[in-house]
Amino acid sequence: MTHIKNISKLFSKNFVESPLIESFEVGKIYLSSGKLVACDPVLTNDMKPFNTEFPQGEFQVLLHKERESNCVAYGEIVFGKTQIIHWEMATTEGQNLKDLADEEVFGYPVESGMGCFMDLDSQNSLNDLEQKLYLRKGDDFMGIYEEFFHEHFFDEKGAIDQYAFLKPDEDIPLNIFAFETGYGEGFYASYIGFDADHKPVKIVTEFIEIQ
């Protein structure tokens, strides 16, 4: 798979070496259960978590932009600093890599132009928030993007931010890392780097393949 070879070349070290990419440490995501979800949170509110069990706690998130377009090319979560031995495409329940033809991928669809990383508990909290807003607002409810996400990406001048950390419930530490996806709509795969003990060191979602 050419995608995995490219991911391995770019992300197996502790930093990315490519003149075509600009990298940013943007904050930390909180994983309460270690069941990680990646999806378009506006399109899919019941996404299954990845089969891999990730550590619990707070972990550094990075965005890697394509310099030429200033678009988000990769999103990354770092779980540790041990040496990455091999990479695998991330799968969810019912997905088997043996079922894929050459260059086919498992991933998630994006229609809103936005993707995210979040714990399964955070997805449940987001769904609870949506239900509460709908019950409170009734016919005035404009959808979860307008009611929750929009204000974090646009300011009063209309300027757009490319990412945001959001909390569906301010009383608990669960958060969501939401961000622009590449050039917008598409279908995007994630890849997990494992160490010699088969523990996940990082996960990377690819939106623009940069070689």
Backbone as CSV, one residue per row, in Angstrom:
resi,resn,N_x,N_y,N_z,CA_x,CA_y,CA_z,C_x,C_y,C_z
1,MET,0.844,-1.198,0.000,0.000,0.000,0.000,0.874,1.241,0.000
2,THR,0.761,2.048,-1.004,1.606,3.235,-1.095,1.298,4.227,0.014
3,HIS,0.036,4.290,0.467,-0.318,5.239,1.528,0.451,4.919,2.810
4,ILE,0.490,3.656,3.196,1.184,3.284,4.428,2.678,3.537,4.298
5,LYS,3.249,3.256,3.139,4.673,3.529,2.943,4.962,5.022,3.121
6,ASN,4.083,5.850,2.594,4.276,7.286,2.709,4.086,7.758,4.146
7,ILE,3.060,7.241,4.820,2.828,7.583,6.223,4.033,7.176,7.065
8,SER,4.558,5.975,6.814,5.710,5.489,7.556,6.916,6.403,7.363
9,LYS,7.123,6.847,6.142,8.259,7.723,5.844,8.129,9.064,6.548
10,LEU,6.919,9.601,6.592,6.698,10.934,7.154,6.626,10.938,8.675
11,PHE,6.010,9.907,9.278,5.595,10.021,10.676,6.241,9.021,11.629
12,SER,7.166,8.199,11.168,7.787,7.236,12.078,8.771,7.885,13.043
13,LYS,9.253,9.072,12.731,10.122,9.814,13.644,9.262,10.696,14.557
14,ASN,9.935,11.369,15.497,9.218,12.250,16.425,8.885,13.602,15.807
15,PHE,9.311,13.816,14.567,9.000,15.066,13.874,8.938,14.772,12.380
16,VAL,8.257,15.652,11.649,8.084,15.464,10.214,9.145,16.254,9.460
17,GLU,9.832,15.583,8.577,10.859,16.231,7.761,10.362,16.318,6.327
18,SER,9.745,17.419,5.972,9.311,17.641,4.599,9.156,19.138,4.374
19,PRO,9.786,19.673,3.342,9.633,21.101,3.050,8.224,21.452,2.562
20,LEU,7.424,20.435,2.250,6.071,20.668,1.744,5.039,20.755,2.864
21,ILE,5.477,20.477,4.102,4.556,20.388,5.232,4.985,21.349,6.336
22,GLU,4.007,22.012,6.937,4.229,22.845,8.121,3.449,22.229,9.271
23,SER,4.136,21.956,10.380,3.535,21.221,11.491,3.302,22.124,12.694
24,PHE,2.221,21.839,13.426,1.836,22.641,14.583,1.369,21.733,15.717
25,GLU,1.883,21.974,16.944,1.284,21.380,18.134,0.116,22.285,18.520
26,VAL,-1.085,21.738,18.550,-2.269,22.597,18.686,-2.996,22.438,20.015
27,GLY,-2.646,21.440,20.808,-3.319,21.255,22.086,-3.395,19.790,22.453
28,LYS,-4.199,19.480,23.477,-4.292,18.110,23.956,-5.736,17.624,23.959
29,ILE,-5.898,16.371,23.564,-7.197,15.726,23.579,-7.266,14.818,24.799
30,TYR,-8.447,14.758,25.403,-8.649,13.925,26.575,-9.412,12.675,26.179
31,LEU,-8.813,11.520,26.449,-9.448,10.235,26.171,-9.795,9.575,27.506
32,SER,-11.082,9.478,27.779,-11.533,8.938,29.062,-11.599,7.424,29.057
33,SER,-11.932,6.825,27.912,-12.075,5.376,27.828,-10.989,4.714,26.986
34,GLY,-10.290,5.496,26.169,-9.317,4.934,25.229,-9.954,4.388,23.971
35,LYS,-11.268,4.552,23.850,-11.974,4.148,22.625,-12.071,5.384,21.732
36,LEU,-11.236,5.433,20.714,-11.085,6.633,19.899,-11.992,6.593,18.680
37,VAL,-12.658,7.710,18.443,-13.542,7.873,17.289,-12.962,8.949,16.385
38,ALA,-13.011,8.720,15.068,-12.673,9.740,14.074,-13.814,9.794,13.073
39,CYS,-14.348,10.987,12.817,-15.511,11.087,11.932,-15.781,12.540,11.582
40,ASP,-16.726,12.746,10.681,-17.361,14.048,10.481,-18.481,14.101,11.510
41,PRO,-18.341,14.898,12.575,-19.312,14.846,13.671,-20.680,15.403,13.308
42,VAL,-20.773,16.117,12.192,-22.065,16.616,11.735,-22.795,15.541,10.939
43,LEU,-22.036,14.740,10.208,-22.620,13.720,9.335,-22.916,12.421,10.077
44,THR,-22.007,12.026,10.975,-22.093,10.710,11.619,-22.074,10.875,13.132
45,ASN,-23.207,10.641,13.789,-23.257,10.805,15.240,-23.164,9.482,15.998
46,ASP,-22.970,8.379,15.268,-22.873,7.068,15.906,-21.704,6.266,15.351
47,MET,-20.604,6.952,15.087,-19.427,6.291,14.524,-18.848,5.292,15.514
48,LYS,-18.482,4.110,15.028,-17.864,3.115,15.886,-16.417,3.508,16.168
49,PRO,-15.920,3.229,17.372,-14.515,3.530,17.664,-13.593,2.563,16.933
50,PHE,-12.335,2.948,16.838,-11.345,2.054,16.257,-11.192,0.800,17.113
51,ASN,-10.810,-0.299,16.474,-10.621,-1.559,17.190,-9.462,-1.489,18.176
52,THR,-8.455,-0.703,17.867,-7.293,-0.568,18.750,-7.683,0.143,20.039
53,GLU,-7.253,-0.410,21.161,-7.449,0.255,22.452,-6.283,1.219,22.676
54,PHE,-6.614,2.482,22.860,-5.610,3.507,23.089,-5.503,3.806,24.582
55,PRO,-4.406,4.432,25.010,-4.283,4.790,26.426,-5.350,5.816,26.832
56,GLN,-5.578,5.912,28.115,-6.460,6.926,28.676,-5.630,8.088,29.191
57,GLY,-6.190,9.294,29.097,-5.494,10.480,29.579,-5.473,11.580,28.544
58,GLU,-4.562,12.539,28.723,-4.411,13.664,27.796,-3.225,13.430,26.875
59,PHE,-3.406,13.730,25.587,-2.356,13.464,24.615,-2.238,14.607,23.618
60,GLN,-1.000,14.844,23.174,-0.710,15.951,22.267,-1.299,15.701,20.885
61,VAL,-1.914,16.746,20.346,-2.475,16.717,18.998,-1.658,17.644,18.111
62,LEU,-1.393,17.196,16.882,-0.687,18.015,15.904,-1.491,18.082,14.621
63,LEU,-1.385,19.236,13.960,-1.895,19.387,12.604,-0.721,19.632,11.675
64,HIS,-0.788,19.055,10.498,0.259,19.229,9.497,-0.399,19.793,8.247
65,LYS,-0.003,21.005,7.872,-0.612,21.679,6.731,0.253,21.552,5.479
66,GLU,-0.414,21.465,4.359,0.275,21.567,3.085,0.663,23.030,2.895
67,ARG,1.955,23.316,2.800,2.409,24.707,2.754,1.794,25.484,1.580
68,GLU,1.714,24.843,0.425,1.260,25.554,-0.771,-0.190,26.014,-0.643
69,SER,-1.041,25.174,-0.108,-2.466,25.499,-0.028,-2.896,26.012,1.336
70,ASN,-2.081,25.799,2.358,-2.417,26.098,3.755,-3.586,25.255,4.247
71,CYS,-3.845,24.128,3.597,-4.922,23.225,4.003,-4.366,22.128,4.913
72,VAL,-5.232,21.628,5.783,-4.835,20.551,6.691,-4.628,19.267,5.894
73,ALA,-3.407,18.756,5.928,-3.082,17.524,5.205,-3.152,16.292,6.103
74,TYR,-2.764,16.454,7.384,-2.763,15.335,8.316,-3.145,15.820,9.709
75,GLY,-3.910,15.004,10.423,-4.151,15.196,11.843,-3.501,14.053,12.604
76,GLU,-2.904,14.349,13.751,-2.100,13.346,14.459,-2.316,13.453,15.964
77,ILE,-2.396,12.304,16.629,-2.351,12.233,18.086,-1.137,11.397,18.469
78,VAL,-0.359,11.883,19.432,0.844,11.188,19.890,0.588,10.596,21.276
79,PHE,0.787,9.287,21.415,0.546,8.592,22.677,1.827,8.265,23.424
80,GLY,2.958,8.268,22.740,4.215,7.939,23.393,5.390,8.253,22.492
81,LYS,6.585,7.983,22.974,7.810,8.309,22.241,8.629,7.070,21.884
82,THR,8.083,5.872,22.132,8.823,4.663,21.774,8.935,4.554,20.255
83,GLN,9.902,3.770,19.810,10.163,3.643,18.380,9.025,2.919,17.682
84,ILE,8.577,3.481,16.571,7.538,2.838,15.777,8.171,1.760,14.905
85,ILE,7.625,0.537,15.020,8.143,-0.605,14.281,7.357,-0.839,13.005
86,HIS,6.035,-0.667,13.081,5.219,-0.871,11.888,3.934,-0.055,11.979
87,TRP,3.281,0.107,10.822,2.046,0.864,10.702,0.933,-0.043,10.195
88,GLU,-0.278,0.236,10.652,-1.458,-0.467,10.164,-2.568,0.553,9.888
89,MET,-3.387,0.274,8.886,-4.576,1.086,8.676,-5.548,0.856,9.832
90,ALA,-6.101,1.913,10.367,-7.046,1.796,11.473,-8.370,1.232,10.971
91,THR,-8.943,0.331,11.748,-10.212,-0.290,11.389,-11.187,-0.177,12.549
92,THR,-12.470,-0.304,12.231,-13.510,-0.366,13.248,-14.173,-1.743,13.177
93,GLU,-15.127,-1.986,14.063,-15.804,-3.282,14.129,-16.377,-3.693,12.773
94,GLY,-16.104,-4.912,12.386,-16.627,-5.441,11.133,-15.762,-5.181,9.927
95,GLN,-14.655,-4.460,10.091,-13.770,-4.170,8.975,-12.556,-5.100,9.022
96,ASN,-12.206,-5.671,7.883,-11.077,-6.578,7.785,-10.191,-6.124,6.627
97,LEU,-8.931,-5.871,6.911,-8.015,-5.369,5.882,-7.888,-6.343,4.711
98,LYS,-8.113,-7.631,4.957,-8.007,-8.617,3.893,-9.099,-8.442,2.838
99,ASP,-10.166,-7.720,3.203,-11.270,-7.512,2.265,-11.009,-6.369,1.283
100,LEU,-9.931,-5.627,1.496,-9.646,-4.468,0.654,-8.871,-4.863,-0.595
101,ALA,-9.253,-4.292,-1.714,-8.456,-4.415,-2.930,-7.318,-3.403,-2.883
102,ASP,-6.395,-3.517,-3.810,-5.268,-2.578,-3.856,-5.765,-1.143,-3.901
103,GLU,-5.171,-0.317,-3.041,-5.449,1.118,-2.956,-6.827,1.445,-2.375
104,GLU,-7.602,0.447,-1.973,-8.842,0.712,-1.241,-8.505,0.976,0.229
105,VAL,-9.335,1.766,0.889,-9.083,2.090,2.292,-10.384,2.012,3.081
106,PHE,-10.238,1.795,4.385,-11.308,2.034,5.323,-11.106,3.442,5.882
107,GLY,-12.187,4.145,6.101,-12.063,5.486,6.623,-13.420,6.046,6.966
108,TYR,-13.527,7.372,6.911,-14.826,7.989,7.199,-15.143,9.068,6.168
109,PRO,-16.429,9.215,5.839,-16.831,10.237,4.873,-16.956,11.604,5.531
110,VAL,-16.651,12.626,4.768,-16.814,14.015,5.213,-17.665,14.766,4.209
111,GLU,-18.712,15.399,4.700,-19.554,16.252,3.858,-19.586,17.695,4.354
112,SER,-19.288,17.904,5.630,-19.344,19.252,6.206,-18.034,20.008,6.034
113,GLY,-16.986,19.327,5.540,-15.664,19.947,5.469,-14.928,19.895,6.792
114,MET,-15.465,19.137,7.758,-14.894,19.080,9.101,-14.783,17.634,9.561
115,GLY,-13.659,17.303,10.173,-13.466,16.014,10.795,-13.131,16.212,12.257
116,CYS,-12.994,15.104,12.982,-12.652,15.245,14.398,-12.016,13.976,14.926
117,PHE,-11.332,14.130,16.052,-10.949,13.041,16.933,-11.710,13.238,18.228
118,MET,-12.223,12.158,18.817,-12.863,12.251,20.131,-12.980,10.868,20.738
119,ASP,-13.062,10.828,22.061,-13.330,9.586,22.755,-14.782,9.190,22.525
120,LEU,-15.073,7.894,22.606,-16.451,7.436,22.469,-17.349,8.104,23.506
121,ASP,-16.817,8.341,24.708,-17.601,9.048,25.730,-17.934,10.466,25.280
122,SER,-17.019,11.107,24.569,-17.269,12.454,24.059,-18.344,12.447,22.989
123,GLN,-18.342,11.407,22.132,-19.395,11.287,21.130,-20.760,11.152,21.803
124,ASN,-20.831,10.359,22.854,-22.087,10.216,23.587,-22.504,11.538,24.225
125,SER,-21.535,12.282,24.747,-21.827,13.582,25.351,-22.322,14.576,24.308
126,LEU,-21.731,14.532,23.109,-22.179,15.404,22.022,-23.610,15.070,21.618
127,ASN,-23.936,13.790,21.556,-25.302,13.387,21.223,-26.290,13.824,22.297
128,ASP,-25.869,13.743,23.556,-26.729,14.220,24.644,-26.981,15.713,24.519
129,LEU,-25.926,16.466,24.174,-26.077,17.910,23.990,-27.047,18.218,22.859
130,GLU,-26.921,17.486,21.751,-27.819,17.715,20.621,-29.274,17.483,21.018
131,GLN,-29.525,16.438,21.770,-30.885,16.149,22.212,-31.410,17.227,23.148
132,LYS,-30.567,17.703,24.051,-30.979,18.753,24.980,-31.311,20.043,24.238
133,LEU,-30.469,20.398,23.261,-30.714,21.619,22.496,-31.986,21.500,21.674
134,TYR,-32.196,20.339,21.090,-33.397,20.125,20.282,-34.652,20.211,21.143
135,LEU,-34.631,19.589,22.304,-35.800,19.620,23.185,-36.071,21.017,23.705
136,ARG,-35.007,21.773,23.933,-35.184,23.133,24.455,-35.638,24.106,23.384
137,LYS,-35.124,23.952,22.154,-35.387,24.933,21.104,-36.512,24.545,20.153
138,GLY,-36.789,23.263,20.055,-37.873,22.816,19.186,-37.651,23.221,17.741
139,ASP,-38.625,23.907,17.158,-38.552,24.306,15.745,-37.443,25.308,15.473
140,ASP,-36.931,25.944,16.524,-35.839,26.920,16.353,-34.466,26.253,16.323
141,PHE,-34.412,24.949,16.563,-33.136,24.228,16.540,-32.597,24.195,15.117
142,MET,-31.363,24.659,14.928,-30.790,24.799,13.590,-29.826,23.684,13.213
143,GLY,-29.685,22.683,14.086,-28.735,21.610,13.817,-27.488,21.778,14.655
144,ILE,-26.779,20.673,14.899,-25.654,20.703,15.816,-24.494,21.556,15.304
145,TYR,-24.317,21.661,13.981,-23.223,22.509,13.497,-23.479,23.964,13.863
146,GLU,-24.653,24.485,13.514,-24.963,25.884,13.798,-25.034,26.151,15.297
147,GLU,-25.577,25.193,16.045,-25.796,25.402,17.469,-24.531,25.252,18.304
148,PHE,-23.569,24.464,17.829,-22.414,24.143,18.669,-21.066,24.416,18.013
149,PHE,-20.875,23.949,16.779,-19.559,24.025,16.155,-19.248,25.384,15.539
150,HIS,-20.246,26.022,14.921,-20.018,27.202,14.088,-19.248,28.299,14.806
151,GLU,-19.625,28.620,16.019,-19.012,29.752,16.711,-17.535,29.527,17.008
152,HIS,-17.102,28.288,17.004,-15.700,27.991,17.281,-14.821,28.121,16.036
153,PHE,-15.434,28.216,14.878,-14.680,28.299,13.631,-14.783,29.664,12.957
154,PHE,-15.772,30.447,13.320,-15.959,31.770,12.730,-16.042,32.818,13.827
155,ASP,-15.355,33.956,13.632,-15.482,35.051,14.588,-16.472,36.079,14.060
156,GLU,-16.578,37.206,14.763,-17.579,38.211,14.392,-17.308,38.837,13.028
157,LYS,-16.095,38.730,12.535,-15.759,39.265,11.222,-15.936,38.214,10.116
158,GLY,-16.290,37.016,10.510,-16.472,35.959,9.529,-15.214,35.172,9.240
159,ALA,-14.089,35.547,9.863,-12.827,34.856,9.614,-12.910,33.430,10.150
160,ILE,-12.324,32.519,9.451,-12.432,31.105,9.829,-11.165,30.631,10.529
161,ASP,-11.366,29.816,11.563,-10.277,29.092,12.202,-10.284,27.683,11.654
162,GLN,-9.117,27.072,11.591,-9.027,25.750,10.970,-9.206,24.607,11.959
163,TYR,-9.230,24.912,13.254,-9.417,23.848,14.236,-9.945,24.439,15.541
164,ALA,-10.471,23.555,16.385,-10.963,23.990,17.693,-11.059,22.779,18.619
165,PHE,-10.812,23.012,19.895,-11.102,22.036,20.936,-12.416,22.447,21.590
166,LEU,-13.363,21.533,21.620,-14.704,21.850,22.093,-15.111,20.908,23.217
167,LYS,-15.928,21.430,24.152,-16.425,20.616,25.251,-17.948,20.568,25.175
168,PRO,-18.528,19.392,24.913,-19.983,19.279,24.878,-20.636,19.546,26.230
169,ASP,-19.884,19.299,27.303,-20.387,19.530,28.658,-19.273,20.175,29.462
170,GLU,-19.491,21.413,29.879,-18.451,22.164,30.583,-18.151,21.596,31.963
171,ASP,-19.023,20.752,32.481,-18.843,20.229,33.831,-17.966,18.982,33.889
172,ILE,-17.598,18.429,32.741,-16.742,17.243,32.703,-15.601,17.488,31.714
173,PRO,-14.476,16.767,31.854,-13.281,17.089,31.052,-13.311,16.586,29.619
174,LEU,-14.370,15.887,29.192,-14.417,15.362,27.829,-14.299,16.481,26.806
175,ASN,-13.507,16.254,25.752,-13.412,17.265,24.694,-13.367,16.614,23.318
176,ILE,-13.540,17.449,22.318,-13.538,17.043,20.914,-12.531,17.919,20.190
177,PHE,-11.672,17.313,19.391,-10.786,18.097,18.538,-11.353,18.060,17.135
178,ALA,-11.878,19.203,16.681,-12.489,19.307,15.355,-11.630,20.197,14.474
179,PHE,-11.599,19.907,13.166,-10.689,20.633,12.282,-11.144,20.499,10.837
180,GLU,-10.667,21.424,10.005,-10.919,21.341,8.570,-10.244,20.096,7.989
181,THR,-10.873,19.530,6.980,-10.330,18.322,6.353,-9.854,18.616,4.936
182,GLY,-8.543,18.701,4.777,-7.948,18.836,3.453,-8.587,19.909,2.604
183,TYR,-9.046,19.520,1.421,-9.715,20.450,0.522,-11.225,20.448,0.739
184,GLY,-11.708,19.677,1.736,-13.142,19.666,2.034,-13.699,18.262,2.068
185,GLU,-14.733,18.020,1.270,-15.413,16.725,1.276,-14.496,15.613,0.772
186,GLY,-14.750,14.398,1.257,-13.945,13.271,0.814,-14.155,12.067,1.699
187,PHE,-13.260,11.096,1.560,-13.293,9.870,2.349,-11.869,9.642,2.836
188,TYR,-11.674,9.585,4.162,-10.331,9.700,4.701,-9.990,8.548,5.651
189,ALA,-8.802,7.999,5.458,-8.324,6.866,6.247,-7.371,7.328,7.344
190,SER,-7.259,6.495,8.381,-6.331,6.741,9.486,-5.353,5.576,9.604
191,TYR,-4.186,5.856,10.160,-3.124,4.862,10.259,-2.511,4.929,11.656
192,ILE,-2.212,3.756,12.220,-1.686,3.666,13.580,-0.262,3.139,13.533
193,GLY,0.639,3.841,14.220,2.016,3.392,14.356,2.196,2.652,15.671
194,PHE,2.723,1.419,15.606,2.886,0.575,16.786,4.370,0.370,17.113
195,ASP,4.646,0.200,18.411,6.015,-0.098,18.819,6.240,-1.608,18.862
196,ALA,7.398,-2.028,19.379,7.756,-3.446,19.367,6.823,-4.294,20.228
197,ASP,6.150,-3.673,21.207,5.197,-4.390,22.067,3.772,-4.276,21.543
198,HIS,3.626,-3.795,20.316,2.330,-3.597,19.667,1.443,-2.619,20.452
199,LYS,2.080,-1.642,21.053,1.339,-0.569,21.705,1.283,0.624,20.758
200,PRO,0.135,1.307,20.662,0.037,2.444,19.734,0.875,3.628,20.191
201,VAL,1.696,4.118,19.287,2.548,5.282,19.567,1.894,6.555,19.042
202,LYS,1.240,6.458,17.887,0.535,7.619,17.317,-0.507,7.142,16.312
203,ILE,-1.470,8.003,16.043,-2.430,7.781,14.985,-2.436,9.008,14.098
204,VAL,-2.530,8.775,12.794,-2.497,9.849,11.809,-3.655,9.649,10.837
205,THR,-4.451,10.693,10.632,-5.466,10.672,9.575,-4.953,11.496,8.402
206,GLU,-5.069,10.925,7.212,-4.545,11.554,5.998,-5.680,12.200,5.206
207,PHE,-5.525,13.497,4.910,-6.503,14.235,4.113,-5.948,14.654,2.752
208,ILE,-4.656,14.925,2.714,-3.960,15.218,1.459,-2.673,14.394,1.482
209,GLU,-2.495,13.535,0.497,-1.272,12.727,0.473,-0.134,13.573,-0.062
210,ILE,0.884,13.727,0.761,2.061,14.520,0.379,3.269,13.595,0.372
211,GLN,3.934,13.495,-0.758,5.073,12.588,-0.884,6.380,13.359,-0.955
